[in-house]
Amino acid sequence: MTAAVTPETGTAGAPEGDASGMTRRQILQAMSGLMAGMFVAILASTVVSNALPRIISDLNGSQSAYTWVVTAELLAMTATVPIWGKLSDLYDKKLLIQLSLSMFIVGSLVAGFSHSIGLLIVSRVVQGIGAGGLTALAQVVMAAIIPPRELGRYSGIFGAVFAVGTVAGPLIGGVLVDTSWLGWRWCFFIGVPFALLAIVLLQLTLKLPTVRRKVKIDYLGAVLIMSGVSALLLWVTLAGNRFDWASWQTAALVSGGVILLGAAVLVESKVQEPIIPLDIFRNRTVALTTIASLLVGVAMFGGTVFLSQYFQTSLGKTPTVAGLMSLPMILGLMVSTTVAGQIISSRGKWKGFLIAGGVIMTAGMGLLSTIGADTSFTVLSLYMVVLGVGVGMLMQNLVLAAQNDVPASELGAATSVLSFFRSLGGAIGTSALGAVLAHRVAREMEKGFGGAADGGGAGEGVPDLATLPEGARQVVEQAYGVATADVFLIGAPFAFLALIVVLFIKEKPLRTQSGMERLAEETAAAAKPAAPAH
């Protein structure tokens, strides 16, 4: 099946342009809308992080609810990233990004007006679907207009936006929560104007070729993937809390999840347009970067998502102060991403940064496994900087390695596969390590209170330190300190496994053509009639 590539006005023949035919100014203008969209996606998760303890307390939620408010968005994003990626290979990328932003706006408004944990979790699912589009499509579009060798030049902009969103998010969220006449609901409302701005900027600046093909979307595969993953995540979250690990519920959820995912593999191997094309894993680079992305997701999301709760519940800090305390990790990530990107563009070598990132990330996870309720901020800052530097070197360059090694027609599929498995790892890590944290908190509280009480609901609720007497508060702080350290201790081996996988990735020279130019060449080659046999 051939694809008709129709260039839009302004994308071809630009003077002094990159390989895509776009000038540096045009690329920067197009990136303004992309970066605004990425800022919205980043802000959505970070602005809520410091507000979650207050939100769960106000809505009478449990520790499991705390985990699911985070996991619901990750799960929805995980399940929909491959769909967005597949659609980006087939339809107008700009329209798809604008649609994902619109869904994000709807989810944000519903979340802001939620009066129950159930409705909040549903709204986070809608937000996650929108974030899935932003996650997959922003990287696909960047690969389409910028050659892999040149991506490092623009990684500073991406790193700056990532850093601003990640740094500003917790601070804004903390201030909103601590301001009586605003409150945590504005953590969801505040992203709406930025999403609207991104839609307008994309409409004005982004001009891409339109690919038109007759397609069939694999909805059955998408439903099977989401259902199978959901069943396994429900098991990991609820086992040991709502029912025993060895129980009929465990058997039902695990067997159901495995059967659904097996059926998904069968469907994906037979349909014409699979959500996750299985033959893409024949590419060694894609296969290895996918495994590494899954492991990075487990370690990174599973560990860091509970740091804000540790700052507030174990160290007794306010949401605003908790936001400030996360700065070292973000700064480490920003600096390492920017510096690594510039060096990769100038030298064309990238594998060394993947290896260094794996080593440093593993060290950061190991160091954070030693924290407790009495750890000083200086020590915490050092540990978080180490983790941030490792994540910054590793995460984005895994995507670069995969995009560099696939045909332009598969850029969307390859990018979305990596995003899918990183998000899947994040959802698994958050659910599994959240269950570990809740279980360990319950044990520590039972030990601290001599088995007479659970300290206000270790397993059923997140305690409000302000309402506890001094003795009970110390028990709660100690419990959450020990439990958070355990989360990092369990996450560290996953980071180490990611390092092992990275060692087997073969370094290949970075391409000097953009995805747009490569796609035009591939299309022309496919359309050229074969030479007659003599």
Backbone torsions as a table, in degrees:
resi	resn	phi	psi	omega
1	MET	NA	123.1	-178.3
2	THR	-92.4	153.5	-179.6
3	ALA	-109.2	132.9	176.1
4	ALA	-90.3	117.5	-178.4
5	VAL	-102.0	117.1	-178.1
6	THR	-113.1	105.7	-179.6
7	PRO	-68.6	140.7	175.1
8	GLU	-87.9	161.6	-179.2
9	THR	-58.8	134.4	174.1
10	GLY	94.1	-4.0	-178.4
11	THR	-98.0	-12.6	-177.6
12	ALA	-121.0	151.9	173.6
13	GLY	71.3	19.0	179.1
14	ALA	-73.8	136.9	-179.9
15	PRO	-71.3	150.2	176.3
16	GLU	52.2	38.9	-176.1
17	GLY	-95.9	172.4	171.4
18	ASP	-77.5	-173.2	-178.1
19	ALA	-61.9	-22.4	179.9
20	SER	-73.8	-11.4	-174.4
21	GLY	88.2	2.7	179.3
22	MET	-103.3	140.2	175.9
23	THR	-73.9	165.9	177.6
24	ARG	-57.7	-40.2	180.0
25	ARG	-64.1	-42.1	179.3
26	GLN	-64.3	-39.4	178.8
27	ILE	-64.2	-44.0	179.8
28	LEU	-63.8	-38.7	177.5
29	GLN	-64.4	-44.1	179.0
30	ALA	-63.6	-36.9	-179.4
31	MET	-69.3	-20.7	-179.7
32	SER	-60.0	-44.4	177.9
33	GLY	-69.5	-39.1	178.0
34	LEU	-61.8	-44.6	-178.3
35	MET	-68.4	-34.7	175.5
36	ALA	-63.0	-40.4	177.5
37	GLY	-65.9	-42.7	177.8
38	MET	-63.8	-37.9	178.2
39	PHE	-60.2	-40.5	178.5
40	VAL	-62.3	-45.9	-178.7
41	ALA	-63.4	-42.2	179.3
42	ILE	-66.7	-44.4	-178.9
43	LEU	-60.7	-35.4	-177.1
44	ALA	-57.9	-41.1	-177.7
45	SER	-85.5	-39.0	-174.3
46	THR	-76.9	-33.7	-176.9
47	VAL	-69.3	-24.3	-178.0
48	VAL	-86.9	-22.2	-170.7
49	SER	-55.6	-47.9	-178.8
50	ASN	-78.7	-14.2	179.9
51	ALA	-89.0	-16.7	-172.9
52	LEU	-58.4	-45.6	178.1
53	PRO	-55.7	-41.8	178.6
54	ARG	-68.9	-40.3	179.6
55	ILE	-61.7	-48.4	-178.6
56	ILE	-62.8	-39.3	178.7
57	SER	-65.7	-45.1	-178.6
58	ASP	-65.9	-35.4	-177.6
59	LEU	-95.2	10.6	177.4
60	ASN	56.8	44.8	-179.4
61	GLY	-91.8	169.5	-179.6
62	SER	-103.4	176.2	174.7
63	GLN	-62.7	-35.4	175.4
64	SER	-63.7	-37.9	177.4
65	ALA	-65.3	-39.1	176.5
66	TYR	-55.8	-46.5	-179.3
67	THR	-65.1	-41.1	-174.6
68	TRP	-75.3	-24.3	174.1
69	VAL	-62.9	-35.5	176.2
70	VAL	-79.1	-46.7	-173.5
71	THR	-67.4	-34.6	-178.3
72	ALA	-57.9	-44.4	178.5
73	GLU	-67.3	-43.3	179.8
74	LEU	-62.5	-41.0	-179.2
75	LEU	-65.2	-46.0	179.3
76	ALA	-63.5	-41.2	177.8
77	MET	-64.5	-42.3	-179.5
78	THR	-60.3	-47.4	-174.8
79	ALA	-71.1	-27.4	-174.8
80	THR	-99.2	-16.7	179.4
81	VAL	-55.1	-46.5	179.1
82	PRO	-62.2	-34.1	179.3
83	ILE	-66.2	-47.1	177.4
84	TRP	-60.9	-41.8	-179.7
85	GLY	-63.2	-42.6	177.5
86	LYS	-64.2	-43.5	179.1
87	LEU	-61.6	-33.4	-178.5
88	SER	-67.6	-24.3	176.0
89	ASP	-79.7	-10.4	-172.2
90	LEU	-118.9	-31.6	-172.5
91	TYR	-125.9	-178.5	-177.6
92	ASP	-64.1	113.0	-176.6
93	LYS	-64.5	-38.3	-178.7
94	LYS	-63.2	-44.5	179.2
95	LEU	-63.1	-37.8	-179.5
96	LEU	-65.8	-42.2	178.1
97	ILE	-63.2	-42.3	179.1
98	GLN	-63.9	-36.8	176.8
99	LEU	-65.3	-42.2	179.8
100	SER	-64.7	-37.7	176.6
101	LEU	-64.7	-38.5	179.2
102	SER	-64.3	-40.7	177.4
103	MET	-65.2	-37.1	177.9
104	PHE	-62.4	-40.8	179.0
105	ILE	-61.2	-45.8	179.8
106	VAL	-60.3	-46.8	179.2
107	GLY	-61.3	-38.7	-179.7
108	SER	-65.3	-42.2	-179.5
109	LEU	-66.0	-42.6	178.4
110	VAL	-63.7	-42.0	179.3
111	ALA	-61.5	-42.0	-178.3
112	GLY	-64.6	-28.8	-178.8
113	PHE	-98.7	7.6	-176.9
114	SER	-67.4	140.8	176.3
115	HIS	-123.6	12.9	176.1
116	SER	-149.8	155.3	179.3
117	ILE	-62.5	-39.1	-179.0
118	GLY	-59.4	-47.8	-179.9
119	LEU	-66.0	-36.9	178.7
120	LEU	-62.7	-43.1	179.5
121	ILE	-64.5	-40.5	177.0
122	VAL	-61.4	-43.0	-179.7
123	SER	-65.4	-33.4	177.4
124	ARG	-67.6	-30.3	175.0
125	VAL	-63.5	-45.1	178.8
126	VAL	-63.2	-43.2	175.9
127	GLN	-59.1	-40.2	-179.6
128	GLY	-64.5	-36.7	177.3
129	ILE	-63.1	-43.9	177.3
130	GLY	-64.7	-42.7	179.3
131	ALA	-64.9	-31.4	176.5
132	GLY	-61.0	-41.2	177.1
133	GLY	-64.9	-43.7	-180.0
134	LEU	-64.5	-42.1	-178.1
135	THR	-62.2	-46.7	-177.0
136	ALA	-75.8	-46.0	-169.1
137	LEU	-75.0	-34.3	-179.4
138	ALA	-61.0	-44.1	179.7
139	GLN	-70.8	-34.8	178.1
140	VAL	-64.3	-45.1	-178.8
141	VAL	-65.8	-42.0	177.8
142	MET	-60.2	-40.8	178.3
143	ALA	-67.7	-28.4	-179.3
144	ALA	-72.3	-32.8	-174.4
145	ILE	-105.7	-12.5	-176.6
146	ILE	-127.0	127.6	176.6
147	PRO	-63.2	148.8	179.8
148	PRO	-53.8	-38.2	-177.8
149	ARG	-65.6	-25.9	-176.6
150	GLU	-95.2	-9.2	-174.4
151	LEU	-59.2	-33.7	-179.4
152	GLY	-59.2	-32.4	179.9
153	ARG	-62.7	-30.2	-177.6
154	TYR	-98.9	-6.0	-178.0
155	SER	-66.3	-24.6	176.3
156	GLY	-63.0	-39.8	177.6
157	ILE	-65.7	-46.8	178.4
158	PHE	-59.9	-44.6	179.3
159	GLY	-62.4	-38.6	179.5
160	ALA	-65.4	-44.4	179.1
161	VAL	-64.1	-43.6	178.4
162	PHE	-59.5	-44.1	-178.3
163	ALA	-66.9	-44.6	179.8
164	VAL	-61.3	-45.7	179.6
165	GLY	-64.0	-40.0	-177.5
166	THR	-75.9	-35.0	178.4
167	VAL	-76.7	-46.3	-176.7
168	ALA	-68.7	-33.9	-175.7
169	GLY	-55.8	-59.7	179.4
170	PRO	-59.8	-37.3	178.9
171	LEU	-65.0	-47.7	178.7
172	ILE	-61.8	-44.8	179.9
173	GLY	-61.3	-42.6	179.1
174	GLY	-63.5	-44.0	179.5
175	VAL	-64.1	-42.2	179.9
176	LEU	-61.9	-43.1	-179.2
177	VAL	-66.9	-38.9	-177.4
178	ASP	-80.3	-9.6	178.7
179	THR	-93.5	113.3	-170.5
180	SER	-60.6	-35.6	-175.7
181	TRP	-87.2	3.3	173.6
182	LEU	-112.5	-76.7	177.1
183	GLY	92.8	174.9	-172.0
184	TRP	-67.7	-20.5	-178.8
185	ARG	-62.8	-29.5	179.7
186	TRP	-72.3	-12.1	173.0
187	CYS	-62.9	-28.7	178.5
188	PHE	-90.7	-37.1	-178.6
189	PHE	-68.1	-30.6	-170.3
190	ILE	-66.1	-23.9	-179.9
191	GLY	-79.5	-15.9	-175.3
192	VAL	-60.9	-51.1	-179.8
193	PRO	-61.6	-33.7	177.2
194	PHE	-67.2	-37.3	177.7
195	ALA	-66.2	-41.1	177.3
196	LEU	-63.5	-40.7	177.5
197	LEU	-62.1	-41.5	179.7
198	ALA	-62.4	-40.9	178.9
199	ILE	-60.3	-44.4	-179.3
200	VAL	-66.1	-46.0	-179.2
201	LEU	-62.2	-41.3	178.8
202	LEU	-63.4	-39.8	179.5
203	GLN	-63.1	-36.6	-175.1
204	LEU	-84.0	-30.0	-167.9
205	THR	-114.1	-28.8	-171.9
206	LEU	-88.9	119.9	179.0
207	LYS	-130.5	117.4	-176.3
208	LEU	-131.9	158.2	172.4
209	PRO	-63.1	145.2	177.1
210	THR	-99.1	124.2	179.0
211	VAL	-101.7	122.2	-178.8
212	ARG	-117.1	123.4	178.8
213	ARG	-141.9	152.8	171.9
214	LYS	-78.8	121.0	-172.4
215	VAL	-134.3	160.0	171.2
216	LYS	-129.0	117.9	-179.3
217	ILE	-78.9	135.0	-177.1
218	ASP	-84.3	76.4	-179.2
219	TYR	-67.4	-36.4	179.8
220	LEU	-61.6	-44.4	178.1
221	GLY	-61.6	-40.2	179.4
222	ALA	-63.0	-43.9	-179.7
223	VAL	-65.4	-41.9	-179.1
224	LEU	-65.3	-41.8	178.9
225	ILE	-62.1	-49.2	-177.7
226	MET	-64.0	-41.3	-178.8
227	SER	-66.6	-43.4	-179.8
228	GLY	-64.2	-45.6	178.5
229	VAL	-64.1	-41.4	-179.3
230	SER	-61.5	-42.0	-179.8
231	ALA	-61.2	-44.6	-179.8
232	LEU	-68.4	-37.0	178.2
233	LEU	-67.8	-38.2	176.2
234	LEU	-61.2	-41.8	179.1
235	TRP	-62.3	-48.0	-177.8
236	VAL	-62.4	-38.0	-176.8
237	THR	-73.6	-40.5	-170.8
238	LEU	-94.6	-24.2	-178.5
239	ALA	-64.3	138.0	-177.8
240	GLY	83.8	-7.5	179.7
241	ASN	-120.9	-62.7	179.2
242	ARG	-87.3	-25.4	176.9
243	PHE	-152.4	164.6	-177.6
244	ASP	-71.2	153.8	176.0
245	TRP	-60.1	-40.4	176.5
246	ALA	-97.9	90.9	-177.6
247	SER	-154.5	170.6	179.9
248	TRP	-67.6	-29.8	177.1
249	GLN	-63.8	-41.8	176.8
250	THR	-60.9	-46.5	179.8
251	ALA	-59.6	-43.2	-177.4
252	ALA	-66.6	-46.3	-176.6
253	LEU	-69.6	-42.3	-178.7
254	VAL	-68.4	-49.1	-179.6
255	SER	-63.7	-39.8	178.1
256	GLY	-63.1	-44.2	179.3
257	GLY	-62.8	-44.3	-179.6
258	VAL	-64.5	-42.4	179.6
259	ILE	-63.6	-43.7	179.9
260	LEU	-63.7	-42.7	179.5
261	LEU	-69.7	-34.4	174.4
262	GLY	-63.6	-42.0	176.6
263	ALA	-64.0	-36.2	178.8
264	ALA	-63.2	-43.0	178.1
265	VAL	-61.5	-42.2	179.4
266	LEU	-61.9	-44.9	179.7
267	VAL	-64.3	-44.5	-177.5
268	GLU	-64.0	-27.6	-179.0
269	SER	-79.3	-11.9	-173.7
270	LYS	-115.1	-26.9	-175.4
271	VAL	-75.8	156.8	-177.0
272	GLN	-70.8	-38.9	-178.6
273	GLU	-123.8	77.2	-177.0
274	PRO	-67.8	150.1	176.1
275	ILE	-64.6	-46.1	174.0
276	ILE	-116.7	98.1	-179.5
277	PRO	-64.4	114.2	-174.1
278	LEU	-65.7	-29.3	-177.9
279	ASP	-69.3	-13.1	178.6
280	ILE	-67.5	-22.5	-179.7
281	PHE	-78.0	-5.2	172.8
282	ARG	-70.0	-21.5	174.2
283	ASN	-75.5	117.4	-174.2
284	ARG	-59.9	-41.6	-179.0
285	THR	-62.7	-44.4	179.8
286	VAL	-63.4	-43.9	-178.6
287	ALA	-61.5	-46.4	-177.4
288	LEU	-70.9	-42.1	178.3
289	THR	-66.0	-29.7	176.9
290	THR	-66.6	-46.8	178.3
291	ILE	-61.6	-44.1	179.6
292	ALA	-62.9	-39.9	179.4
293	SER	-63.9	-39.7	177.0
294	LEU	-60.4	-45.9	-178.4
295	LEU	-68.4	-39.3	176.5
296	VAL	-62.3	-39.8	178.5
297	GLY	-62.0	-43.7	179.1
298	VAL	-60.4	-48.5	-175.3
299	ALA	-70.0	-48.3	-172.7
300	MET	-70.7	-57.0	-178.3
301	PHE	-65.5	-46.3	-176.8
302	GLY	-60.4	-32.1	179.8
303	GLY	-86.3	-50.2	-169.6
304	THR	-76.4	-22.6	-175.6
305	VAL	-64.4	-22.9	-178.0
306	PHE	-99.1	2.6	179.5
307	LEU	-63.2	-42.6	-178.7
308	SER	-62.2	-39.9	177.0
309	GLN	-63.7	-37.6	177.2
310	TYR	-63.0	-45.3	-179.7
311	PHE	-58.6	-41.5	-174.1
312	GLN	-85.5	-41.4	-173.2
313	THR	-89.0	-35.0	-179.3
314	SER	-92.2	-40.1	-178.5
315	LEU	-94.6	-8.6	175.4
316	GLY	71.7	27.1	-178.5
317	LYS	-88.3	158.4	175.6
318	THR	-77.7	162.5	177.5
319	PRO	-55.3	-38.8	-179.5
320	THR	-65.0	-46.5	178.5
321	VAL	-64.5	-38.1	177.6
322	ALA	-60.0	-37.2	176.4
323	GLY	-63.2	-42.4	178.4
324	LEU	-65.1	-34.7	-176.8
325	MET	-69.2	-18.3	179.8
326	SER	-85.2	-5.8	-176.2
327	LEU	-58.7	-42.1	-176.9
328	PRO	-56.8	-42.8	-179.4
329	MET	-65.7	-40.7	-178.7
330	ILE	-67.3	-41.6	179.2
331	LEU	-64.7	-40.1	176.3
332	GLY	-61.0	-42.3	179.0
333	LEU	-64.7	-45.7	-177.4
334	MET	-62.3	-47.5	-177.2
335	VAL	-64.9	-45.3	-177.4
336	SER	-66.5	-39.3	178.4
337	THR	-62.8	-46.3	-177.2
338	THR	-66.7	-49.2	-177.7
339	VAL	-64.6	-44.8	179.7
340	ALA	-61.5	-41.3	180.0
341	GLY	-62.0	-42.9	179.8
342	GLN	-65.5	-42.7	-179.2
343	ILE	-67.6	-40.0	179.0
344	ILE	-62.5	-41.3	179.1
345	SER	-65.1	-36.9	-177.0
346	SER	-79.5	-34.1	-175.9
347	ARG	-103.5	-23.7	-179.2
348	GLY	77.4	8.8	-180.0
349	LYS	-109.5	134.5	-174.3
350	TRP	-130.7	-22.2	-173.2
351	LYS	-63.7	-37.1	-179.6
352	GLY	-57.4	-34.6	179.7
353	PHE	-72.4	-32.8	175.9
354	LEU	-64.9	-44.5	179.9
355	ILE	-64.7	-47.4	179.2
356	ALA	-61.1	-40.5	178.5
357	GLY	-61.2	-41.7	178.7
358	GLY	-63.9	-42.3	179.3
359	VAL	-63.7	-48.0	-175.5
360	ILE	-69.4	-38.4	178.4
361	MET	-63.9	-42.8	178.1
362	THR	-61.2	-42.6	178.3
363	ALA	-62.7	-41.6	179.4
364	GLY	-62.4	-42.8	178.1
365	MET	-63.5	-41.8	179.2
366	GLY	-63.7	-42.9	178.9
367	LEU	-63.1	-41.9	-178.7
368	LEU	-70.4	-14.7	177.1
369	SER	-76.1	-2.9	179.9
370	THR	-102.8	2.1	-175.8
371	ILE	-73.8	164.4	177.5
372	GLY	-156.3	-170.5	-177.7
373	ALA	-70.3	-15.6	-178.1
374	ASP	-112.1	14.3	-179.8
375	THR	-70.7	133.7	-178.8
376	SER	-75.2	156.4	-179.1
377	PHE	-66.7	-31.6	178.8
378	THR	-61.5	-47.4	179.2
379	VAL	-65.4	-44.3	178.3
380	LEU	-57.8	-43.5	-179.0
381	SER	-60.2	-45.1	179.5
382	LEU	-60.1	-46.1	-179.5
383	TYR	-62.8	-41.6	-178.2
384	MET	-69.7	-35.2	175.8
385	VAL	-61.4	-44.7	179.4
386	VAL	-58.4	-47.5	-179.8
387	LEU	-63.1	-43.4	-179.1
388	GLY	-62.2	-42.4	179.0
389	VAL	-61.7	-43.9	179.8
390	GLY	-63.6	-46.5	179.4
391	VAL	-62.6	-41.1	-179.2
392	GLY	-62.4	-37.6	179.3
393	MET	-73.9	-30.4	-169.2
394	LEU	-91.7	-50.3	-164.7
395	MET	-63.4	-55.5	-175.2
396	GLN	-70.7	-32.6	-177.7
397	ASN	-74.2	-20.7	171.2
398	LEU	-63.3	-42.2	177.5
399	VAL	-64.3	-43.2	179.3
400	LEU	-58.6	-44.9	-178.9
401	ALA	-61.6	-41.6	-179.0
402	ALA	-71.0	-44.9	-179.3
403	GLN	-61.9	-31.9	-178.0
404	ASN	-72.0	-17.7	-169.6
405	ASP	-114.7	13.2	179.1
406	VAL	-123.7	155.8	174.3
407	PRO	-61.2	154.3	-178.3
408	ALA	-60.4	-30.9	-179.2
409	SER	-68.7	-13.9	-179.2
410	GLU	-112.3	11.5	-179.7
411	LEU	-58.4	-45.8	-179.1
412	GLY	-62.7	-44.4	-179.2
413	ALA	-64.5	-46.1	-178.2
414	ALA	-64.0	-44.4	-179.8
415	THR	-63.6	-44.1	-177.9
416	SER	-69.4	-32.3	177.7
417	VAL	-63.3	-44.9	178.2
418	LEU	-63.8	-44.5	178.5
419	SER	-63.0	-39.3	179.6
420	PHE	-59.8	-50.4	-175.6
421	PHE	-73.8	-30.4	173.8
422	ARG	-65.8	-42.8	178.0
423	SER	-67.7	-37.9	176.9
424	LEU	-61.7	-44.2	176.5
425	GLY	-60.0	-40.6	178.2
426	GLY	-62.9	-43.3	179.4
427	ALA	-65.4	-42.8	177.9
428	ILE	-64.2	-45.7	-179.1
429	GLY	-62.6	-44.1	-179.8
430	THR	-63.7	-44.1	-179.7
431	SER	-67.3	-49.9	-176.0
432	ALA	-66.9	-48.2	-178.5
433	LEU	-72.6	-27.9	173.3
434	GLY	-64.4	-39.2	176.9
435	ALA	-66.6	-39.6	177.0
436	VAL	-62.0	-44.6	-179.7
437	LEU	-61.5	-46.6	-179.5
438	ALA	-61.7	-41.7	-179.6
439	HIS	-66.0	-43.3	-178.6
440	ARG	-68.7	-38.6	176.5
441	VAL	-59.6	-44.2	179.9
442	ALA	-60.9	-42.6	-179.8
443	ARG	-66.1	-43.1	-178.8
444	GLU	-66.1	-38.1	178.8
445	MET	-69.1	-40.5	177.9
446	GLU	-61.8	-39.4	177.4
447	LYS	-67.2	-42.1	-177.6
448	GLY	-67.9	-34.7	-179.5
449	PHE	-96.8	12.3	175.9
450	GLY	66.9	25.8	178.8
451	GLY	78.2	1.1	-176.8
452	ALA	-85.9	-23.4	-177.1
453	ALA	-155.7	168.0	177.6
454	ASP	-107.5	16.3	174.2
455	GLY	70.7	28.2	178.3
456	GLY	98.8	14.9	175.7
457	GLY	99.0	67.1	177.8
458	ALA	-64.9	-42.0	-178.0
459	GLY	-92.0	-24.5	-174.4
460	GLU	-103.5	-17.1	-178.9
461	GLY	-154.8	156.8	176.3
462	VAL	-92.9	117.5	-173.9
463	PRO	-65.0	147.3	172.8
464	ASP	-99.1	108.8	-174.4
465	LEU	-59.0	-31.4	-176.2
466	ALA	-64.9	-22.7	-176.7
467	THR	-97.4	-0.1	-174.9
468	LEU	-99.4	145.3	172.3
469	PRO	-67.4	164.4	-172.6
470	GLU	-55.7	-46.7	-178.1
471	GLY	-62.7	-45.6	179.5
472	ALA	-66.0	-36.4	-179.6
473	ARG	-63.0	-40.4	179.7
474	GLN	-64.6	-37.7	178.3
475	VAL	-64.2	-43.9	-179.5
476	VAL	-64.7	-44.9	179.8
477	GLU	-60.3	-44.3	179.8
478	GLN	-64.1	-41.6	-178.2
479	ALA	-61.6	-45.9	-178.3
480	TYR	-72.4	-30.2	175.8
481	GLY	-64.9	-48.1	179.4
482	VAL	-63.5	-43.6	-177.1
483	ALA	-65.9	-39.7	179.7
484	THR	-65.9	-39.7	176.3
485	ALA	-61.1	-39.6	178.2
486	ASP	-61.0	-38.2	179.9
487	VAL	-59.5	-44.8	179.0
488	PHE	-70.1	-34.9	178.6
489	LEU	-62.9	-40.2	179.0
490	ILE	-74.3	-32.0	-179.6
491	GLY	-75.0	-25.8	-176.5
492	ALA	-57.5	-43.8	178.9
493	PRO	-60.3	-31.3	177.8
494	PHE	-67.1	-38.8	175.9
495	ALA	-64.1	-39.6	178.9
496	PHE	-65.8	-39.8	177.3
497	LEU	-63.6	-37.1	176.3
498	ALA	-60.4	-40.3	177.1
499	LEU	-61.1	-44.4	179.9
500	ILE	-60.5	-43.6	-179.6
501	VAL	-63.4	-42.5	-178.4
502	VAL	-59.6	-34.2	-179.2
503	LEU	-59.4	-26.5	-176.4
504	PHE	-92.3	-2.6	177.5
505	ILE	-75.9	129.8	-179.6
506	LYS	-86.1	127.5	179.5
507	GLU	-76.3	130.2	178.3
508	LYS	-124.4	148.5	-179.5
509	PRO	-58.4	141.5	179.4
510	LEU	-73.6	136.0	179.8
511	ARG	-67.7	150.9	178.0
512	THR	-106.2	7.0	177.8
513	GLN	-108.3	145.1	175.6
514	SER	-76.6	166.4	177.8
515	GLY	-61.4	-35.2	180.0
516	MET	-63.1	-45.7	-179.5
517	GLU	-69.0	-41.4	178.3
518	ARG	-61.8	-41.0	180.0
519	LEU	-64.0	-40.5	178.8
520	ALA	-62.2	-42.4	179.6
521	GLU	-66.0	-43.5	-180.0
522	GLU	-63.9	-39.2	179.8
523	THR	-66.5	-42.1	178.9
524	ALA	-64.0	-40.5	-179.6
525	ALA	-66.5	-38.0	179.9
526	ALA	-69.5	-31.2	-177.5
527	ALA	-82.5	-18.2	-176.9
528	LYS	-69.0	128.2	-179.6
529	PRO	-66.7	145.0	-179.8
530	ALA	-67.0	147.2	179.9
531	ALA	-67.0	137.1	-179.3
532	PRO	-65.8	142.5	179.8
533	ALA	-74.8	140.7	179.3
534	HIS	-103.4	NA	NA
